[in-house]
Amino acid sequence: SVLTLVDLSSQYWQVAKPGAWNDPDMLEVGNGGMTGTEYRAHFSLWAMMAAPLIAGNDVRAMMDSSDAAADTRDILLNREVIAVDQDSLGVQASIVQASPSELQVWVKPLADGSRAVLLFNRASVASTITANLGRVGLKTKRARVRDLWAHSDSASVEARYAAVVPSHGVVMLRVWPIPDQP
């Protein structure tokens, strides 16, 4: 059902703006029925769509000492992903690459000139997904990249960024252009 909501909301990316958000429904993170990888994908997709982040789980259950509770807390409290959702530009991401259709690259322009980039693997096997900087909307050949789930920066990349993305998972990035040398 999450994918059905994603597919529906992704069609209306161009009408989303501050004060007019597409609302794909409450988050299911921590409610059971999905893996941790799928919960991260779910939360990431809602953030990319600038959707209201309304937790649909029992927040009291997040306080126990189980690994599942810790995973739920880590997902719902990821400040870097929340910052993408709540960016003041208020633009919803659009799909800029989908070839094959199960391997998608989503891009969301951010107020500081950077881009949030989501590599989304809808397939049932892990796959390498490559995002080309030009398709991401950068006018430079090089970029600085931060992985928002690993909380790590990569060395500067040239022309493209590639990552192995788990089945039903995502790699969520923030990408800043590095000015070309004259």
C-alpha positions in Angstrom: 0.0 0.0 0.0 3.0 2.3 0.6 4.0 2.0 -3.1 0.4 2.8 -4.2 0.5 6.0 -2.2 4.0 6.9 -3.6 2.9 6.3 -7.2 -0.2 8.4 -6.7 1.5 11.3 -5.0 4.5 11.3 -7.3 2.2 12.2 -10.2 1.4 15.6 -8.6 4.8 16.8 -7.7 4.5 20.0 -9.7 1.5 21.3 -7.7 3.1 20.9 -4.2 4.4 24.1 -2.6 4.4 25.8 0.7 0.8 25.8 2.0 -0.3 23.1 -0.6 1.3 19.8 0.3 0.4 16.4 -1.2 -0.5 14.2 1.7 0.2 10.5 1.1 -1.1 9.6 4.6 0.4 8.7 8.0 3.8 7.0 8.4 3.7 3.3 9.1 7.2 3.2 10.6 7.3 0.9 13.6 3.9 -0.7 13.0 5.1 -4.1 11.8 4.8 -5.7 8.4 7.9 -4.1 6.9 11.6 -4.5 7.3 13.9 -1.8 8.7 15.1 -1.2 5.1 11.5 -0.7 3.9 10.8 1.6 6.9 13.8 3.8 5.9 12.6 3.8 2.3 9.0 4.8 3.4 10.3 7.7 5.6 12.7 8.9 2.9 10.0 8.9 0.3 7.7 10.9 2.5 10.5 13.4 3.2 11.3 13.7 -0.6 7.6 14.4 -1.2 7.6 17.2 1.4 4.7 15.3 3.0 3.5 15.9 6.5 5.5 13.5 8.7 2.8 12.2 11.0 3.9 9.1 13.0 1.2 6.5 12.9 2.9 4.2 15.4 2.4 3.9 19.2 5.2 6.3 20.3 5.2 4.7 23.8 6.6 1.5 22.2 9.6 3.4 21.0 10.8 3.8 24.6 11.5 0.2 25.3 15.0 -1.3 25.0 14.3 -3.6 22.0 16.3 -3.3 18.7 13.0 -2.7 16.9 12.2 0.3 19.1 15.7 1.7 18.6 15.4 1.3 14.8 12.1 3.1 14.9 13.5 5.9 16.9 16.6 6.2 14.6 14.3 6.4 11.6 11.7 8.9 12.9 14.3 11.1 14.5 16.8 11.4 11.7 17.4 15.2 11.6 19.0 15.2 8.2 16.1 13.4 6.5 13.6 15.6 8.4 15.5 18.7 7.2 14.9 17.6 3.6 11.2 17.2 4.3 10.9 20.6 6.0 13.2 22.6 3.6 11.8 26.1 3.2 11.8 26.0 -0.6 8.9 23.5 -0.2 9.4 21.7 -3.5 8.3 18.1 -3.9 10.8 15.7 -5.5 10.3 14.4 -8.9 11.5 11.2 -10.6 14.3 12.1 -13.0 15.5 8.6 -13.9 13.6 5.3 -14.0 15.4 2.8 -16.1 14.4 0.1 -15.6 11.3 1.3 -13.9 12.2 -0.5 -10.6 15.4 1.6 -10.2 14.5 5.2 -9.6 16.3 8.4 -9.0 14.3 11.2 -7.3 15.5 14.8 -7.0 14.3 17.6 -4.7 15.8 21.1 -5.0 16.6 22.6 -1.7 16.7 26.3 -0.6 20.5 26.5 -0.3 21.0 25.3 -3.9 21.8 21.7 -3.0 19.7 18.8 -4.1 18.3 15.9 -2.1 18.7 12.8 -4.2 17.0 9.5 -3.5 18.2 6.2 -5.1 15.1 4.0 -4.8 15.2 0.3 -5.5 11.7 -1.2 -6.0 13.1 -4.5 -7.2 13.4 -7.7 -5.2 17.2 -7.9 -5.5 19.9 -5.4 -4.6 21.0 -3.3 -7.5 23.4 -0.5 -8.4 21.7 2.8 -9.2 23.6 5.6 -10.8 22.6 9.3 -10.6 24.1 11.6 -13.2 24.8 15.1 -11.9 23.3 16.7 -15.0 20.0 14.8 -14.5 20.1 15.8 -10.8 20.0 19.4 -12.0 23.6 20.4 -11.2 25.4 22.6 -13.7 28.8 21.5 -12.5 30.9 18.4 -13.3 31.8 17.8 -9.6 29.8 17.6 -6.4 30.1 17.0 -2.7 27.8 14.2 -1.5 26.5 13.3 2.0 24.6 10.1 2.8 21.8 11.0 5.1 21.3 7.6 6.6 25.0 6.7 7.0 25.7 10.3 8.2 28.9 10.3 6.1 30.4 12.5 3.4 32.0 11.0 0.3 35.0 12.4 -1.6 33.9 14.7 -4.4 32.3 12.9 -7.2 32.6 13.6 -10.9 29.7 13.4 -13.4 27.8 10.7 -11.5 27.3 8.9 -8.2 26.6 5.2 -8.0 25.6 3.0 -5.0 24.4 -0.5 -4.4 20.9 -0.1 -3.1 19.2 -3.0 -1.1 16.0 -4.5 -2.3 13.0 -2.3 -1.4 15.6 0.2 0.0 17.0 3.6 -0.6 20.2 5.6 -0.5 19.3 9.2 0.4 21.8 11.9 -0.4 22.3 15.6 -0.2 24.4 16.9 -3.1 26.1 20.2 -3.4 27.7 21.5 -6.6 31.4 22.2 -6.6 32.1 25.2 -8.9 34.1 24.3 -12.0 37.6 25.7 -12.2 38.0 28.4 -14.9 
